[in-house]
Amino acid sequence: MGAEVTVRYFAGAKAAAGIGEERVSAADVAELKAVLGSRHGPVLDKVLSASTLLVDGLAAKDPATVLPAGVTVEVLPPFAGG
């Protein structure tokens, strides 16, 4: 098990998770996505695969990105433009 982090959901990710924020233990981005998918099911899994994850404001594109204790991870799904 990794560090405890705060996960904040926005837009479609918030709808898929059914909550706006939660605390999760995960060592890295890959483990975080696995934990969130198992907690909230395939709809959130699909949203996560298309989302940008910001770790304390910086995009975490590498699944091996380490999550230090206390960081905030924001889940930003793709937004429709117009």
Backbone as numpy.savetxt, mean C-alpha at the origin, in Angstrom:
# Nx Ny Nz CAx CAy CAz Cx Cy Cz
8.44 -11.14 10.30 7.60 -9.95 10.30 8.48 -8.71 10.30
7.98 -7.69 9.67 8.76 -6.48 9.55 8.30 -5.40 10.50
8.61 -4.19 10.11 8.29 -3.02 10.91 6.81 -2.69 10.80
6.29 -2.02 11.81 4.90 -1.57 11.74 4.87 -0.23 11.00
4.03 -0.17 9.96 3.90 1.03 9.14 2.42 1.43 9.07
2.19 2.68 8.72 0.83 3.17 8.51 0.57 3.17 7.01
-0.54 2.58 6.60 -0.94 2.56 5.19 -2.16 3.46 5.04
-2.08 4.41 4.10 -3.20 5.29 3.80 -3.67 5.01 2.38
-4.97 4.85 2.24 -5.56 4.54 0.94 -6.27 5.76 0.38
-6.19 5.93 -0.93 -6.86 7.04 -1.61 -7.71 6.51 -2.76
-8.80 7.21 -3.05 -9.67 6.95 -4.20 -10.08 5.48 -4.28
-9.83 4.83 -5.42 -10.24 3.45 -5.64 -9.61 2.47 -4.67
-8.41 2.77 -4.18 -7.77 1.90 -3.20 -8.53 1.94 -1.88
-9.01 3.12 -1.52 -9.79 3.26 -0.28 -11.10 2.48 -0.41
-11.73 2.57 -1.56 -12.98 1.83 -1.79 -12.72 0.32 -1.75
-11.62 -0.14 -2.35 -11.31 -1.57 -2.39 -10.96 -2.12 -1.00
-10.26 -1.32 -0.20 -9.87 -1.77 1.14 -11.03 -1.64 2.12
-11.92 -0.70 1.86 -13.05 -0.47 2.76 -12.70 0.38 3.96
-11.47 0.89 3.98 -11.01 1.77 5.06 -10.06 2.81 4.48
-9.82 3.86 5.23 -8.92 4.91 4.76 -7.49 4.75 5.23
-7.31 4.04 6.36 -5.98 3.93 6.93 -5.92 2.72 7.85
-4.75 2.10 7.93 -4.54 0.99 8.85 -3.07 0.84 9.17
-2.78 0.09 10.23 -1.40 -0.24 10.61 -1.11 -1.67 10.16
0.08 -1.87 9.59 0.46 -3.17 9.05 1.93 -3.43 9.38
2.28 -4.68 9.63 3.68 -5.07 9.81 4.18 -5.70 8.52
5.25 -5.13 7.96 5.85 -5.67 6.74 7.29 -5.19 6.65
8.16 -6.04 6.14 9.58 -5.71 6.02 9.88 -4.88 4.78
9.13 -5.15 3.69 9.38 -4.44 2.44 8.07 -4.30 1.66
8.15 -3.63 0.52 6.96 -3.36 -0.28 6.29 -4.65 -0.75
7.07 -5.64 -1.16 6.50 -6.90 -1.63 5.68 -7.58 -0.53
6.24 -7.62 0.69 5.52 -8.24 1.80 4.27 -7.42 2.14
4.39 -6.10 2.09 3.24 -5.24 2.37 2.09 -5.54 1.41
2.39 -5.62 0.12 1.34 -5.91 -0.86 0.71 -7.27 -0.61
1.52 -8.26 -0.24 1.00 -9.61 0.04 0.07 -9.58 1.25
0.48 -8.88 2.31 -0.33 -8.80 3.52 -1.65 -8.09 3.23
-1.57 -6.97 2.52 -2.79 -6.21 2.22 -3.73 -7.00 1.33
-3.19 -7.70 0.34 -4.01 -8.53 -0.54 -4.71 -9.64 0.21
-3.99 -10.27 1.15 -4.62 -11.35 1.92 -5.67 -10.81 2.89
-5.47 -9.62 3.39 -6.44 -9.01 4.32 -7.71 -8.56 3.62
-7.56 -7.99 2.43 -8.68 -7.30 1.79 -9.18 -7.95 0.51
-8.48 -8.97 0.01 -8.98 -9.73 -1.12 -8.53 -9.29 -2.50
-9.04 -9.97 -3.52 -8.56 -9.80 -4.89 -8.83 -8.43 -5.50
-9.87 -7.74 -5.05 -10.14 -6.42 -5.61 -9.00 -5.47 -5.23
-8.61 -5.47 -3.97 -7.49 -4.60 -3.55 -6.20 -5.08 -4.19
-6.01 -6.39 -4.32 -4.83 -6.93 -4.99 -4.67 -6.32 -6.38
-5.77 -6.28 -7.12 -5.75 -5.72 -8.48 -5.42 -4.24 -8.45
-6.01 -3.51 -7.51 -5.74 -2.07 -7.38 -4.26 -1.85 -7.03
-3.74 -2.65 -6.11 -2.33 -2.51 -5.71 -1.39 -2.73 -6.88
-1.72 -3.66 -7.76 -0.83 -3.96 -8.90 -0.72 -2.77 -9.86
-1.72 -1.89 -9.87 -1.70 -0.73 -10.76 -1.37 0.57 -10.03
-1.23 0.51 -8.72 -1.05 1.72 -7.92 0.42 2.09 -7.75
0.62 3.37 -7.43 1.92 3.85 -7.00 1.91 3.85 -5.48
2.95 3.32 -4.88 3.09 3.35 -3.43 4.15 4.39 -3.08
3.76 5.33 -2.24 4.70 6.35 -1.76 5.11 5.98 -0.34
6.41 5.86 -0.12 6.95 5.57 1.20 7.53 6.88 1.72
6.84 7.47 2.69 7.19 8.80 3.20 7.38 9.79 2.06
6.47 9.75 1.10 6.45 10.73 0.01 7.26 10.38 -1.22
8.03 9.30 -1.18 8.86 8.92 -2.33 8.32 7.65 -2.96
8.18 7.65 -4.29 7.66 6.49 -5.00 8.56 5.28 -4.78
7.96 4.16 -4.38 8.69 2.91 -4.16 8.38 1.97 -5.31
9.21 2.01 -6.35 8.97 1.18 -7.53 9.54 -0.22 -7.38
10.52 -0.38 -6.51 11.18 -1.67 -6.30 10.46 -2.43 -5.18
9.97 -3.65 -5.46 9.30 -4.43 -4.43 10.19 -4.73 -3.22
11.51 -4.64 -3.39 12.44 -4.91 -2.31 12.70 -3.68 -1.43
12.01 -2.56 -1.72 12.18 -1.36 -0.91 11.86 -1.67 0.55
12.82 -1.44 1.42 12.67 -1.72 2.85 11.75 -0.69 3.48
10.90 -1.15 4.39 9.98 -0.27 5.11 10.46 -0.10 6.56
11.07 1.05 6.86 11.49 1.28 8.25 10.29 1.46 9.16
10.45 1.15 10.43 9.37 1.30 11.41 8.87 2.74 11.42
7.55 2.88 11.46 6.94 4.19 11.60 6.69 4.97 10.32
7.12 4.44 9.16 6.88 5.17 7.92 5.41 5.12 7.54
5.02 6.06 6.69 3.68 6.08 6.13 3.77 5.67 4.66
2.94 4.73 4.28 2.87 4.29 2.88 1.52 4.73 2.34
1.54 5.52 1.27 0.30 5.98 0.64 0.07 5.18 -0.63
-1.15 4.68 -0.78 -1.52 3.88 -1.95 -2.32 4.79 -2.88
-1.71 5.12 -4.02 -2.33 6.03 -4.99 -2.66 5.27 -6.27
-3.93 4.93 -6.47 -4.28 4.27 -7.72 -4.21 5.26 -8.88
-4.18 4.75 -10.12 -4.16 5.66 -11.26 -5.43 6.52 -11.25
-5.25 7.78 -11.52 -6.39 8.70 -11.55 -6.78 8.97 -12.99
-8.06 9.10 -13.24 -8.54 9.44 -14.59 -8.22 10.91 -14.84
-7.71 11.19 -16.00 -7.39 12.58 -16.36 -8.54 13.18 -17.16
-8.45 14.47 -17.37 -9.53 15.06 -18.14 -9.32 16.48 -18.45
